């Protein structure tokens, strides 16, 4: 349920904030834990300690929260009562968090607003948002460090986080997940109870008619903030191209200054001698500050300094060489 109380069965986390362009204003309703979020302007979170309430109750309270908190009182001209009435039977019939979430998202889609989505505890994204955007952090889940996409009923690996269990096991982007320990793929549930032990995962790598291959992956408790931070460092590399040295870095979240600091450490340190930089922000979460754009400002001043008895050092927040930014349809606004 969505109430202005920490004892509710669902919590609303509306937050826009400067630089994110979300549909909700920069404030936190009384009794609700604040979370800065990039893809969503409304995040409904169901604590694990509560029994799942009836789907119709959750849906009605979600609709009321949207009516009360959406940045546009006119709800983009949508007849919200009609949307609620039309979808309520489906919500009332929903018996799983996934089914309830699907109905809520169908309602949210009618608003045609960015930064607005519903996540449930069966999704790794739920924990990524909690950990990456909450001031306190600390959220974690048992998993292997991948994101997936369902296409025509089949689940494909969309991203493999460097340094995570999936990368260590040899899973690749594009692999179709056939089964996990003989069961159908589930984002979080597939690995419950499997911490520290090898779990067989079957994937197809050479098309739908190819024979599945089995790999062993060892799930672990994933703390998203640390995984995102490690993935930035692990992604960094230099590639020689026609006599030039091209640096590459992948940033999957900007929801903490730690990520920007890790990036700057790389471009002013290990990658400083590269001739060009490819910054990959495809997918992932936003949350960047406007000041981070200084990286792409060739007019930003630089400085050289030398501590006593040491070599000269460069202090510069800008990249004064060619810079290529890789984006896609899921690059969050603040990225």
FIKOL-578121 format. One line per 8 residues: number of its first residue (from 1); their letters; for each residue x, y, z of N, C-alpha, C. Coordinates in steps of 0.02 Angstrom, whole numbers, always signed. Each point is the difference from the previous one (the first is absolute). Example, Ala and Ser with C-alpha at 12.3 -4.5 7.8 and 13.67 -1.06 7.14 Angstrom:
2
1	AS	+660/-284/+390/-45/+59/+0/+45/+60/+0 | -18/+53/-36/+42/+59/+3/-39/+55/+37
***
This chain:
335
1	XXXXXXXX	+42/-59/+0/-42/+59/+0/+44/+62/+0 | -28/+54/-21/+38/+61/-3/-30/+50/+49 | +34/+11/+55/-25/+47/+50/+58/+42/+24 | -16/+55/+33/+53/+42/+27/+22/-29/+67 | +26/-61/-2/+20/-34/+61/+51/-53/-17 | +50/-9/+41/+50/-51/-13/-27/-70/+11 | -59/-6/+29/-28/-66/+13/-43/-24/-58 | -3/+38/-54/-42/-20/-56/+31/-58/-37
9	XXXXXXXX	-42/-35/-37/+24/-57/-38/+34/+21/-64 | -8/+63/-20/+38/+27/-56/+21/+70/+19 | +56/+25/-28/+22/+68/+12/+7/+36/-66 | -16/+62/+1/+11/+42/-60/+62/+41/+10 | +41/+6/-51/+61/+38/+2/+0/+52/-56 | -41/+52/+4/+0/+49/-53/+56/+50/+10 | +41/+10/-52/+55/+48/+5/+22/+19/-70 | +3/+63/-14/+25/+22/-64/+71/+22/+9
17	XXXXXXXX	+11/+64/+19/+67/+23/+14/+30/+35/-59 | +43/+48/+13/+31/+38/-54/+42/-46/-43 | -4/+12/-64/+41/-36/-47/-28/-66/-23 | -57/-22/+28/-27/-64/-19/-62/+5/-42 | -33/+57/+1/-57/+10/-44/-58/-46/+13 | -6/-28/+61/-54/-46/+15/-65/+37/+11 | -56/-36/+0/-66/+31/+5/-21/+18/+71 | +42/-17/+51/-18/+15/+68/+47/+52/+29
25	XXXXXXXX	-25/+42/+43/+40/+54/+29/+50/-25/+51 | +49/+44/+19/+53/-20/+47/-23/+5/+72 | -42/-46/+21/-24/+0/+69/-15/-71/+20 | -6/-12/+64/-15/-67/+25/-61/+3/+45 | -54/-36/-14/-58/-1/+44/+18/-25/+69 | -36/+25/+50/+14/-19/+69/-6/-75/+9 | +46/-28/+38/-2/-71/+16/+26/-46/-54 | +25/+28/-55/+25/-42/-54/+75/+8/-7
33	XXXXXXXX	+33/-56/-11/+73/+2/-6/+19/+29/-68 | +44/+51/-2/+18/+32/-63/+46/-44/-42 | -11/+1/-65/+45/-34/-47/+5/+43/-62 | +60/+16/-20/+10/+38/-62/+1/-50/-57 | -43/+7/-48/-6/-49/-52/+2/+32/-69 | +26/-38/-49/+12/+30/-65/-50/-22/-52 | -14/-65/-5/-46/-21/-51/-72/+8/+22 | -10/+6/+64/-68/+1/+25/-14/+62/+40
41	XXXXXXXX	-61/+23/-4/-21/+55/+43/-43/-27/+56 | -22/-62/-7/-40/-32/+52/+25/-72/+6 | +21/-17/+59/+25/-68/+12/-39/-29/+58 | -37/-53/-12/-40/-32/+52/+37/-62/+23 | +17/-3/+65/+43/-52/+25/-37/-39/+54 | -1/-67/-7/-36/-42/+48/+50/-34/+47 | +3/+18/+64/+45/-32/+47/-12/-75/+4 | +54/-38/+3/-5/-73/-2/-36/-29/+61
49	XXXXXXXX	-2/+39/+54/-29/-27/+61/-75/+2/+0 | -31/+31/-50/-72/+5/-2/-29/-50/-49 | -58/-28/+17/-35/-43/-47/-25/+42/-58 | -3/-30/-58/-23/+37/-59/-74/+16/+7 | -20/+63/+1/-71/+17/+5/-35/-15/-65 | -66/+4/+1/-40/-13/-59/+19/+48/-56 | +3/-27/-61/+21/+40/-57/-41/+63/-10 | -65/-6/+9/-43/+58/-9/+15/+55/+49
57	XXXXXXXX	+18/-19/+63/+16/+50/+51/+65/+36/-19 | +50/-38/-20/+64/+31/-20/-11/+47/-59 | -38/-23/-48/-12/+40/-60/-37/+64/+16 | -52/-4/+42/-38/+60/+18/+44/+51/+36 | +43/-23/+44/+42/+46/+37/+55/+28/-45 | +24/-41/-47/+48/+27/-49/-32/+55/-41 | -61/-11/-22/-36/+50/-40/-10/+64/+40 | -16/-7/+64/-11/+59/+42/+66/+38/+10
65	XXXXXXXX	+54/-36/+9/+65/+33/+8/+19/+39/-63 | -12/-31/-57/+15/+33/-63/-43/+64/-7 | -63/-6/+17/-44/+58/-4/+25/+56/+46 | +23/-18/+60/+20/+50/+49/+69/+29/-14 | +46/-39/-28/+70/+21/-2/+28/+15/-69 | -33/-19/-53/+26/+12/-67/+10/+75/-10 | +55/+18/-34/+18/+71/-5/-54/+42/-34 | -38/-29/-46/-52/+36/-36/-68/-17/+30
73	XXXXXXXX	-32/+47/+34/-66/-16/+30/-51/-23/-51 | +10/+20/-64/-45/-22/-53/+16/-67/-28 | +54/-33/+26/+19/-68/-21/+6/-6/-75 | +31/+51/-31/+10/+0/-73/-64/-9/-39 | -56/+22/+29/-63/-4/-34/-32/-69/+1 | +30/-46/+37/-27/-69/+3/-60/-2/+47 | -52/-34/-21/-58/-12/+43/+18/-56/+48 | +29/+19/+57/+29/-50/+45/-52/-46/+31
81	XXXXXXXX	-59/+26/+12/-53/-43/+27/-17/-55/-49 | -2/+17/-64/-15/-51/-51/+55/-53/-4 | +62/+23/+4/+57/-47/+0/-5/-48/+59 | -14/+29/+59/-6/-41/+60/-57/-50/-7 | -57/+23/-22/-59/-44/-5/+12/-55/-52 | +33/+17/-54/+12/-49/-53/+47/-55/+22 | +51/+18/+39/+52/-48/+18/-11/-34/+68 | -47/+26/+39/-10/-28/+67/-17/-75/-1
89	XXXXXXXX	-43/-24/-45/-14/-72/+0/+63/-43/-9 | +45/+22/-44/+62/-38/-11/+43/+1/+63 | +2/+58/+34/+39/+5/+61/-29/-44/+55 | -66/+0/+5/-33/-40/+51/+11/-75/-11 | +8/-18/-63/+11/-71/-16/+73/-21/+6 | +46/+49/+6/+71/-14/+3/+17/-33/+67 | +39/-53/-2/+16/-37/+60/+75/-1/+15 | +41/+32/-41/+72/+2/+12/+24/+72/-5
97	XXXXXXXX	+56/+16/+32/+28/+68/-6/+14/+19/-73 | +21/-49/-40/+14/+14/-70/-63/+22/-37 | -55/-36/+13/-62/+16/-34/-27/+68/+22 | +3/+14/+65/-23/+65/+24/+42/+56/-29 | +66/-10/-2/+45/+50/-27/-15/+14/-73 | -16/-52/-37/-15/+8/-71/-62/+45/-11 | -50/-9/+42/-61/+40/-6/+15/+73/+18 | +37/+11/+54/+18/+68/+20/+40/+34/-55
105	XXXXXXXX	+46/-35/-31/+39/+29/-54/-42/+15/-62 | -50/-42/-11/-45/+15/-56/-37/+66/+12 | -18/+12/+62/-32/+64/+17/+50/+58/-7 | +61/-10/+24/+50/+53/-4/+17/+17/-72 | -2/-50/-44/+16/+12/-70/-48/+50/-33 | -60/+4/+25/-48/+47/-30/+19/+72/+12 | +45/+13/+48/+22/+68/+14/+53/+24/-48 | +32/-47/-35/+54/+17/-48/+51/+46/+33
113	XXXXXXXX	+23/-21/+60/+48/+40/+38/+63/-42/+12 | +57/+33/-6/+63/-34/+17/+6/-4/+76 | +50/-36/+24/+15/-4/+71/-60/-26/+40 | -40/-42/-29/-60/-24/+34/-8/-74/-14 | +8/-41/+51/-4/-72/-9/-11/-33/+67 | -22/-62/-1/-10/-40/+60/+46/-60/-2 | +35/-12/+55/+44/-58/+6/-21/-41/+61 | +11/-65/-4/-17/-44/+55/+63/-39/+22
121	XXXXXXXX	-6/-36/+55/+59/-32/+30/+28/-58/-40 | -35/-21/-51/+26/-53/-42/+47/+25/-53 | +14/+65/-2/+43/+30/-50/+63/+27/+31 | +57/-13/-32/+63/+28/+25/-2/+76/+0 | -37/+29/-48/-4/+73/-4/-29/+31/+63 | -44/-36/+34/-29/+23/+63/+55/+15/+50 | +48/-46/+6/+54/+7/+48/+53/+50/-24 | +10/+3/-66/+47/+48/-27/-23/+71/+15
129	XXXXXXXX	-65/+12/-8/-27/+67/+15/+6/+16/+74 | -19/-46/+42/+4/+12/+72/+71/+16/+20 | +48/-39/-24/+69/+8/+22/+34/+60/-33 | -12/+8/-65/+36/+52/-36/-26/+70/+15 | -65/+6/+15/-30/+66/+7/-20/+17/+71 | +2/-47/+45/-16/+16/+70/+61/+29/+34 | -9/+54/+38/+57/+28/+36/+34/-50/+46 | -38/-48/+27/+29/-48/+46/+29/-61/-36
137	XXXXXXXX	-25/-16/-59/+25/-58/-36/-11/-64/+41 | +42/-49/-12/-2/-61/+39/-45/-54/-26 | -36/+12/-54/-44/-52/-28/+43/-52/-37 | -22/-62/+2/+36/-52/-36/-48/-56/-19 | +23/-42/-46/-40/-58/-21/+48/-55/-22 | -25/-60/+0/+40/-57/-22/-7/-6/-75 | +55/+5/-36/-4/-1/-73/+68/-14/-31 | +4/+13/-66/+62/-16/-36/+27/+59/-40
145	XXXXXXXX	-33/+59/+4/+27/+59/-33/-14/+3/-74 | -63/-7/-20/-19/+9/-70/-66/+39/-3 | -15/+26/-58/-67/+23/-16/-25/-39/-60 | -65/-10/-4/-28/-40/-53/-56/+37/-35 | -17/-23/-59/-56/+27/-37/-41/-58/-28 | -65/+4/+8/-44/-52/-28/-21/+20/-70 | +11/-44/-48/-19/+12/-69/-40/-61/-24 | -63/+11/-16/-45/-52/-24/+2/-62/+45
153	XXXXXXXX	-2/+12/+66/-3/-54/+47/+66/-33/+17 | +54/+25/-28/+67/-27/+14/+41/+53/+36 | +43/-22/+47/+39/+45/+41/+72/+2/-23 | +23/+60/-16/+68/+9/-25/+40/+44/+48 | +64/-13/+7/+43/+41/+41/+15/+65/-37 | -18/+55/+32/+9/+66/-30/+65/+33/+22 | +21/-15/+61/+62/+29/+26/+30/-48/+51 | +66/-3/+0/+37/-40/+49/+47/+47/+36
161	XXXXXXXX	-9/+7/+66/+42/+46/+38/+70/-29/+9 | +51/+36/-21/+69/-24/+10/+14/-13/+74 | +33/-55/+13/+17/-16/+69/-55/-37/+37 | -59/-7/-30/-55/-36/+33/+4/-74/-12 | -42/-39/+35/+1/-73/-8/-13/-23/-72 | -45/+34/-36/-14/-20/-68/+60/+8/-45 | +36/+56/+8/+60/+12/-40/+53/-53/+16 | +7/-16/+63/+49/-51/+20/-18/-69/-28
169	XXXXXXXX	-64/-13/-8/-23/-65/-26/+4/-4/-76 | +11/+56/-34/+5/+0/-73/-64/+14/-36 | -52/+24/+35/-62/+20/-35/+13/+62/-41 | -35/+6/-57/+12/+54/-47/-64/+37/-17 | +7/+63/-17/-57/+38/-26/-26/-35/-63 | -66/-9/-4/-30/-34/-57/-17/-73/+14 | +28/-29/+53/-18/-69/+17/-74/-3/+17 | -34/-52/-26/-69/-13/+20/+1/-47/+60
177	XXXXXXXX	-33/+20/+53/-3/-42/+60/-56/-51/-9 | +19/-63/+0/-48/-54/-9/-29/-22/+67 | +44/-9/+49/-23/-21/+67/+54/+14/+51 | -21/+2/+63/+46/+7/+57/-16/-56/+48 | +47/-46/+9/-11/-59/+42/-63/-38/-21 | -11/-2/-65/-57/-37/-27/-66/+37/+1 | +0/+62/+23/-62/+38/+5/+3/+61/-46 | -58/+28/-14/-3/+59/-43/+34/+59/+34
185	XXXXXXXX	+26/+45/-41/+36/+58/+25/-46/+46/+39 | +25/+25/+57/-33/+52/+39/+55/+46/+25 | -10/+65/-6/+52/+49/+11/+35/-8/+68 | -38/-8/+52/+28/-7/+68/-13/-69/+28 | -60/-27/-10/-20/-63/+32/+42/-59/-22 | +31/+4/-60/+40/-57/-25/+56/-19/+47 | +24/+47/+41/+60/-13/+38/-11/+2/+76 | -63/+3/+21/-14/+1/+71/+24/-66/+32
193	XXXXXXXX	+38/+7/+54/+25/-59/+34/+63/-29/-31 | +26/+33/-52/+58/-28/-34/+66/+34/+13 | +4/+42/+51/+61/+38/+14/+59/-47/+15 | +55/+13/-34/+61/-38/+13/+6/-66/-35 | -54/-24/-31/+2/-64/-35/-6/+9/-75 | +25/-48/-38/-3/+3/-72/-71/-16/-24 | -25/+42/-44/-67/-10/-28/+6/-10/-75 | -27/-54/-27/+3/-11/-73/-48/+47/-36
201	XXXXXXXX	+24/+31/-52/-42/+43/-42/+11/-21/-73 | -55/-12/-34/+3/-20/-70/-14/+60/-45 | +42/+9/-50/-10/+56/-47/+9/-25/-72 | -33/+35/-45/+12/-10/-72/+40/+60/-26 | +52/-14/-37/+44/+54/-23/+0/+5/-76 | -25/-50/-34/+7/-2/-73/-68/-5/-35 | -50/+33/+28/-65/+0/-33/-50/-46/+33 | -64/+8/-16/-53/-36/+35/+1/-75/-11
209	XXXXXXXX	+32/-23/-54/+2/-72/-14/+62/-33/+28 | +46/+38/+28/+62/-29/+24/-10/-37/+66 | +45/-46/+13/-3/-38/+61/+20/+45/+59 | -38/-3/+55/+20/+39/+59/+67/-23/+28 | +37/+48/+25/+62/-17/+35/-8/+17/+74 | +31/-39/+42/-8/+10/+72/+63/+31/+30 | -10/+52/+40/+54/+31/+37/-18/-2/+74 | +50/+5/+42/-11/+2/+72/+14/+71/+24
217	XXXXXXXX	-48/+28/+36/+7/+68/+26/-10/-3/+76 | +38/+41/+35/-5/+1/+73/-32/+65/+22 | -65/+0/+17/-34/+61/+21/+32/+28/+64 | -4/+64/+7/+22/+31/+62/-45/+59/+17 | +5/+22/+62/-39/+58/+21/+29/+62/-34 | -41/+31/-41/+23/+57/-40/-24/+65/+31 | +48/+43/+14/-14/+67/+24/+9/+45/-61 | -56/+25/-29/+4/+34/-66/+50/+58/-3
225	XXXXXXXX	+4/+41/+52/+46/+57/-2/+71/-24/-13 | +21/-51/+37/+68/-25/-9/+9/-34/-68 | -52/-35/-23/+4/-33/-65/+6/+52/-56 | -39/+54/+3/+5/+53/-50/+69/+32/+2 | +26/+12/+60/+65/+32/+7/+55/-45/-28 | -2/-63/+18/+50/-48/-25/-4/-7/-76 | -62/+3/-27/-8/-9/-72/+30/+58/-40 | -1/+60/+29/+32/+57/-34/+75/-13/-8
233	XXXXXXXX	+31/-19/+55/+73/-12/-2/+17/-60/-44 | -41/-53/+5/+15/-60/-39/-12/+10/-75 | -43/+48/-18/-15/+10/-71/+55/+39/-36 | +41/+36/+37/+50/+45/-30/+52/-39/-40 | +11/+23/-60/+52/-32/-41/+22/+49/-55 | +57/-15/-29/+26/+39/-56/+8/-46/-60 | -23/+23/-58/+1/-40/-60/+39/+37/-54 | +53/-30/-28/+37/+34/-54/-39/-4/-66
241	XXXXXXXX	-9/+57/-33/-37/+4/-62/+39/+46/-48 | +27/-28/-54/+35/+40/-51/+51/+47/+30 | +39/-25/+46/+53/+39/+29/-21/+44/+58 | -65/+3/+14/-24/+39/+57/-22/-47/+56 | -3/+28/+60/-20/-39/+58/-68/+26/+24 | -51/-43/-6/-69/+20/+18/-17/-30/+68 | -20/+44/+47/-21/-22/+66/-75/-13/+0 | -21/-47/+41/-71/-17/+6/-17/-9/+73
249	XXXXXXXX	-58/+29/+21/-26/-10/+68/-75/-6/-3 | -29/-46/+38/-72/-10/+4/-24/+23/+69 | -49/+46/+0/-30/+24/+63/-73/-21/+0 | -19/-41/+49/-68/-26/+2/-46/+39/+47 | +28/+43/+41/-40/+41/+44/+38/+63/+17 | -37/+55/+7/+29/+63/+23/-33/+22/+65 | -31/-46/+35/-39/+18/+59/+41/+11/+63 | +65/+4/-8/+44/+16/+57/+61/+35/-27
257	XXXXXXXX	+26/+47/+38/+61/+34/-21/+59/-48/-3 | -7/-57/+34/+54/-50/-3/+13/-23/-71 | -53/-5/-40/+8/-24/-69/+38/+52/-42 | -17/+63/+8/+36/+52/-36/+73/+4/+22 | +12/-8/+64/+69/+1/+24/+40/-58/-28 | -31/-59/-5/+34/-57/-30/+16/+13/-73 | -47/+31/-36/+12/+16/-70/+58/+50/-7 | +0/+53/+41/+52/+50/-4/+68/-29/+20
265	XXXXXXXX	+1/-45/+47/+63/-32/+18/+30/-37/-60 | -44/-29/-40/+23/-37/-58/+25/+47/-55 | -39/+51/-17/+18/+43/-57/+58/+46/+16 | +13/+12/+64/+58/+41/+19/+59/-43/+22 | -11/-66/+3/+52/-45/+22/+18/-52/-52 | -28/-60/+6/+19/-56/-42/-14/+13/-74 | -51/+41/-17/-18/+12/-70/+22/+68/-25 | +37/+36/+39/+17/+70/-17/+38/+7/-64
273	XXXXXXXX	+39/-50/-20/+42/+5/-60/-36/-22/-63 | -63/-20/+6/-38/-22/-60/-12/+60/-45 | -10/-14/-64/-12/+53/-50/-73/+19/-6 | -45/-42/+23/-72/+14/-3/-34/-43/+53 | -61/+19/+18/-38/-35/+52/-69/-17/-26 | -19/-63/+10/-69/-22/-13/-32/-12/+68 | -52/+41/+15/-36/-6/+63/-67/-32/-14 | -11/-59/+27/-59/-41/-15/-49/+6/+58
281	XXXXXXXX	-58/+33/-13/-51/+7/+52/-66/-32/-23 | +5/-50/-42/-61/-34/-23/-33/-36/+58 | -66/+2/+1/-37/-31/+54/+16/+35/+66 | -6/-37/+54/+20/+26/+65/-46/+52/+28 | +21/+27/+57/-38/+49/+37/+32/+68/-6 | -40/+52/+5/+26/+69/-4/+21/+25/+68 | -15/+63/+14/+18/+29/+64/+59/+47/-2 | +26/+14/-61/+60/+43/-5/-16/+72/+18
289	XXXXXXXX	+51/+35/+22/-5/+72/+12/+23/+38/-61 | -26/+61/-8/+19/+40/-58/+75/+12/-2 | +32/+4/+58/+72/+14/+2/+41/-55/-34 | -29/-60/-6/+38/-55/-31/+13/+13/-74 | -40/+46/-29/+10/+16/-71/+66/+34/-13 | +34/+23/+53/+65/+31/-9/+49/-46/-34 | -11/-65/+6/+44/-48/-34/+3/+12/-74 | -57/+21/-29/-4/+10/-73/+10/+72/-21
297	XXXXXXXX	+24/+43/+45/+10/+71/-15/+73/+14/-14 | +20/+6/-63/+71/+11/-16/+25/+68/+22 | -46/+46/+16/+20/+67/+22/+14/+3/+75 | -15/-54/+36/+12/+0/+72/+75/+6/+13 | +20/+43/+47/+72/+10/+12/+30/-59/+36 | +64/-11/-13/+38/-52/+34/+54/+31/+43 | +32/-39/+41/+52/+26/+45/+54/-53/+9 | +61/+22/+3/+56/-43/+18/+27/+22/+68
305	XXXXXXXX	+17/-48/+41/+29/+17/+65/+51/-54/+19 | +44/+19/+46/+51/-47/+21/+11/+5/+75 | -19/-51/+37/+16/+0/+72/+76/-2/+10 | +21/+25/+55/+72/+4/+13/+32/-70/-3 | +52/-3/-41/+37/-62/-6/-32/-52/-44 | -54/+18/-35/-35/-48/-43/-4/+25/-72 | -24/-42/-45/-7/+18/-71/-60/+45/-10 | -1/+33/-59/-58/+41/-19/-61/-44/-9
313	XXXXXXXX	-57/+27/+19/-63/-35/-8/-49/+45/-37 | -47/-32/-34/-53/+37/-35/-65/-3/+41 | -34/+56/+4/-65/+3/+31/-49/+28/-51 | -44/-43/-26/-43/+21/-55/-62/-44/+0 | -59/+31/+4/-62/-38/-1/-28/-9/-70 | +36/+25/-51/-25/-4/-69/+44/-46/-41 | -30/-29/-50/+35/-43/-48/+11/+43/-63 | +62/+18/-14/+15/+47/-55/+16/-37/-65
321	XXXXXXXX	-25/-59/-8/+12/-40/-60/-67/-23/-26 | -2/-33/-57/-65/-24/-26/-36/-44/+50 | -66/+11/+5/-42/-37/+46/-62/-24/-37 | -14/-64/+5/-59/-30/-30/-45/-26/+56 | -64/+17/-3/-48/-21/+51/-46/-52/-31 | -3/-59/+29/-45/-53/-24/-63/+1/+41 | -58/+9/-32/-64/+1/+34/-49/-45/-37 | -55/-15/+32/-54/-37/-32/-66/+25/+28
329	XXXXXXX	-54/-33/-19/-65/+22/+22/-12/-6/+74 | +44/-35/+36/-8/-9/+72/+52/+38/+40 | +40/+42/-33/+45/+42/+38/-42/+50/+39 | +3/-1/+66/-43/+42/+41/+18/+73/-9 | -50/+43/+9/+6/+71/-16/+61/+34/+28 | +15/-12/+65/+55/+36/+31/+68/-26/-22 | +1/-55/-37/+63/-22/-28/+18/+40/-61
***
